[in-house]
Amino acid sequence: MTETRLRPKTEVPKDRPDPETDRIVTLPNAAPKRRGYGGALFGASTLLLLAGGLAIGGWRHYQAELDVAATTQQSRTLVPDVRVGTIRASDSKITVTLPATTTAFEAANIFARTNGYIEKRYVDIGDRVKAGALLAEIVAPELDHQITQAKATLAQNQATLQQTQASRELAEVTNGRDSKLVKQGWLTLQQGDNDRLTLQAQQAAVGVAQSNIAAQEAQIRILEQEKAYQRVVAPFDGVITQRNIDNGSLVTSGSTFMFTLMHPDVIRTQVFVPQDEAFGLGPGVDAVVRVPEIPDRSFPGKVTRIASALQPGSRTLLTEIDVPNPDGALSPGIYCTVELLIPRKTPSMTIPADAVVFDQNGLHVAVVKDGTAHLQKITIARDFGTEVEVHDGVKPGDQVILNPMVNLAEGSKVAARKAQTS
């Protein structure tokens, strides 16, 4: 039996080159070409790319975590540089500047003290006068008549007194003589009583006459005083600042305003000092008065008197300063500022305003001690703008952080460097 072997079926390419012409010839019975290896290769490449991307992403995430950890560790171990300022004790004197108004050391409104007409006016506004100088004369003819009448009445009373004294002397003599006769029985008791009572009546009449004379003399003195008031004189040295009468003006006693006289050689300044600055204020404290319109000059003075109590509404202390004004540079009634140098009674410290922090924990500063920041609460007494004055929480010599970081916490490590002063 002949053995027949089947030849394996080989793939004949559908297209193959012609050796003679080097052309590609298409065979009609060629089997179709398989594409399985290309697809597998594409899938494997995709998987490799995906795995590579995941690996790169994971590596980058790992590196980011390492960077974050390193940054966190660095922030934990970092010691920031901070600028610090030194707390200093406040000066022994408080300098307080307050608005005020100047007034004359003495001022008087001069009124007429008698009725009449102005016969002559001798001064006008701006005139300087001495004490006792004649300012005006008032004429009142009826007052002269009243004085003449009062003197005549006084003369009548004096004559009455003399007459009464004579009657009293007669009663004394009669009573002395008749009393002896009554005792001897030559006169009745009735006659003795009449003589005695007549003497007493005459003695009383003398007392009445003397009282009338005294009353009349007092009336004459009043009229003469009114007569003296016809000469209006200056009560002290000063300047006439107001005039309200002229020659021929009718004046009425006690109601007609004539002049205002002020003494400007010493200027009195009244100022109201707040309660927190009033303690330590007293007579003798130095003061300086300044006027905006005279910028190149200051006027030194001293506190001369203070009120014994603060004003209930404003909690201020009324204070008066006397300022010498020999050349008249200051005038009463002008606006000025008063600088008081008040001795400090309560110890306090001054710190830079940049060191103060205000947050949910209140007012505090960061004090550096041995490279560590400590938050200290403070109480501000006064604010000077670039500096503040505090009473507690810190002490002189402490180093406080200027413009501290927002995240600065209690116990944070810091490296202090002093701020440069301009």
Buried (B, 14 or more C-beta within 10 A) or exposed (E): EEEEEEEEEEEEEBEEEEEEEEEEEEEEEEEEEEEEEEEEEEEEEEEEEEEEEEEEEEEEEEEEEEEEEEEEEEEEEEEBEBBBBEBEEBEEBBEBEBEBEBBBBBBBEBBBBBBBBBEEBEBEEEBEBEEEBBBBBBEBEEBEEBBEEBBEBBEEBBEBBEEBBEBBEEBBEBBEEBBEBBEEEEBEEEBBEBBBEBBEBBBEBBEEBBEBBEEBBEBBEEBBEBBEBBEBBBBBBBBBBEBBBEEEBEBEBEEBBBBBBBBBBBBBBBBBBEEEBBBBBEEEBBBBBBBEEBEEEEBEBEBBBBBEEBEEEEEBBBBBBBBBBEEEEBBBEBEBBBBBBBEBEEEBBBBBEBBBBEEEEEBBBBBBEEEEBBBBEBEBBBEEEEBBBBBEBBEEEBBBBBEBEEEBEEEBEBEBEEBEEE
